[in-house]
Amino acid sequence: MFIDTTICIHDDILKKLEEASISTGLPRRCLISCLIKYASQAMPKGPSRWRRVKYQERRKDSRWRRIHVLMRGDEYEFFDDMRKFCKMSISHLIAFAVINYLDEILEKVAANPDNYLYRNYAFTQYCIDDVVCWIIYWGLPETLLAPPPD
């Protein structure tokens, strides 16, 4: 299943993405997916709390582009989780990843062009008294975390 969504990014970010897509031979959507996955591991740890979602810095020029991105369902869920935990819009996450991690990811993509990054998505839920707990796994560890005994 694929999900079509739109993002709004500045011309300079789109240009970098398109140049990287041409140089690697990967479709832009695959490159974006690799960037977000890499950013999830490279960004400072810990979710942001009690803050609103941050959007890209406003710029006075009109060089913004709205582009369509077709994502697999698992990619879309991962991007949405990243939006929640990092408190950044998906467009901002992509721009942030391009600015901070594009060179690093291009080296990694050249070494391993695997773009099926999100398989084995799983989540579990349990309750402790009146507290609902969710554990989200992007990939499966050898052993899943177990809820505390009653």
C-alpha positions as CSV (number, residue, x, y, z in Angstrom):
1,M,0.0,0.0,0.0
2,F,1.3,3.4,-1.0
3,I,0.3,6.8,0.5
4,D,0.6,10.0,-1.5
5,T,1.3,13.1,0.6
6,T,2.7,16.5,-0.1
7,I,5.6,18.3,1.5
8,C,6.6,22.0,1.2
9,I,10.3,22.6,0.9
10,H,12.6,25.4,-0.2
11,D,14.1,25.4,-3.7
12,D,17.6,25.0,-2.4
13,I,16.7,21.8,-0.4
14,L,14.8,20.4,-3.5
15,K,17.8,21.1,-5.7
16,K,20.1,19.2,-3.3
17,L,17.7,16.3,-3.2
18,E,17.4,16.1,-7.0
19,E,21.2,16.3,-7.4
20,A,21.6,13.5,-4.9
21,S,19.0,11.4,-6.6
22,I,20.7,11.8,-10.0
23,S,24.1,11.0,-8.5
24,T,23.0,7.9,-6.7
25,G,20.4,6.7,-9.2
26,L,17.9,6.4,-6.4
27,P,14.4,7.9,-6.8
28,R,13.9,11.0,-4.7
29,R,11.3,9.2,-2.5
30,C,13.9,6.5,-1.6
31,L,16.5,9.1,-0.8
32,I,14.1,10.9,1.4
33,S,13.3,7.7,3.2
34,C,17.0,6.9,3.7
35,L,17.5,10.4,5.1
36,I,14.7,10.2,7.6
37,K,15.8,6.8,8.8
38,Y,19.4,8.0,9.2
39,A,18.3,11.1,11.0
40,S,16.3,9.0,13.4
41,Q,19.5,7.4,14.6
42,A,21.8,10.5,14.3
43,M,19.6,13.2,15.9
44,P,19.8,14.0,19.6
45,K,18.0,11.3,21.6
46,G,14.8,11.7,23.5
47,P,11.4,12.9,22.4
48,S,10.5,16.5,22.9
49,R,7.7,17.1,25.3
50,W,5.3,20.0,26.0
51,R,6.2,21.8,22.8
52,R,4.3,22.4,19.6
53,V,5.5,20.9,16.3
54,K,8.2,23.1,14.7
55,Y,7.9,24.1,11.1
56,Q,10.6,25.4,8.7
57,E,11.8,28.9,9.2
58,R,9.8,31.4,7.2
59,R,11.6,33.0,4.4
60,K,10.4,36.1,2.6
61,D,11.3,34.8,-0.9
62,S,8.8,32.8,-2.8
63,R,11.1,29.9,-3.7
64,W,9.0,27.3,-1.9
65,R,7.9,24.2,-3.7
66,R,5.1,21.8,-2.9
67,I,6.0,18.3,-4.1
68,H,4.2,15.0,-3.9
69,V,5.9,12.2,-2.2
70,L,4.6,8.6,-2.6
71,M,5.5,6.5,0.5
72,R,4.9,2.9,1.4
73,G,2.6,2.6,4.4
74,D,5.5,1.6,6.8
75,E,7.5,4.7,5.7
76,Y,4.5,7.0,6.3
77,E,4.0,5.5,9.8
78,F,7.7,6.0,10.5
79,F,7.7,9.6,9.3
80,D,4.6,10.3,11.4
81,D,6.2,8.8,14.5
82,M,9.3,10.9,13.8
83,R,7.1,14.0,13.6
84,K,5.6,13.2,17.0
85,F,8.8,12.4,18.8
86,C,11.0,15.1,17.3
87,K,8.2,17.7,17.2
88,M,9.0,18.7,13.7
89,S,6.8,18.8,10.6
90,I,7.7,16.1,8.1
91,S,8.8,18.9,5.7
92,H,11.0,20.3,8.4
93,L,12.4,16.8,9.2
94,I,13.3,16.4,5.5
95,A,14.9,19.8,5.3
96,F,16.8,19.2,8.5
97,A,18.0,15.8,7.3
98,V,19.2,17.2,4.0
99,I,21.1,20.1,5.6
100,N,22.7,18.0,8.4
101,Y,23.0,14.4,7.0
102,L,22.9,14.4,3.2
103,D,26.7,13.9,2.7
104,E,26.8,11.1,5.3
105,I,23.8,9.3,3.8
106,L,25.2,9.5,0.3
107,E,28.3,7.7,1.5
108,K,26.1,5.0,3.2
109,V,23.8,4.7,0.2
110,A,26.8,4.2,-2.1
111,A,27.9,1.3,0.1
112,N,24.5,-0.3,0.6
113,P,21.6,0.9,-1.6
114,D,18.9,-1.1,0.4
115,N,15.9,1.1,0.7
116,Y,13.6,-1.4,2.5
117,L,14.4,0.2,5.9
118,Y,11.2,-0.2,8.0
119,R,10.2,-3.8,7.8
120,N,9.2,-5.5,11.0
121,Y,7.4,-2.5,12.5
122,A,5.7,-3.6,15.7
123,F,4.1,-2.0,18.7
124,T,2.8,-3.3,22.0
125,Q,0.5,-1.9,24.6
126,Y,0.0,-2.7,28.2
127,C,-1.4,-0.9,31.3
128,I,0.1,-0.2,34.7
129,D,-2.8,0.8,36.9
130,D,-4.4,3.7,35.0
131,V,-1.3,4.4,32.8
132,V,-1.4,3.2,29.2
133,C,2.1,2.3,27.9
134,W,3.1,1.9,24.3
135,I,6.3,0.5,23.0
136,I,7.1,1.2,19.3
137,Y,9.7,-1.0,17.5
138,W,11.2,-0.1,14.2
139,G,12.9,-3.4,13.5
140,L,12.7,-6.3,15.9
141,P,15.2,-6.8,18.7
142,E,16.1,-10.4,19.7
143,T,13.8,-10.1,22.7
144,L,10.8,-7.7,23.1
145,L,10.5,-5.7,26.2
146,A,8.1,-7.3,28.7
147,P,5.6,-5.3,30.8
148,P,6.4,-5.3,34.6
149,P,4.7,-8.1,36.5
150,D,1.4,-7.2,38.1
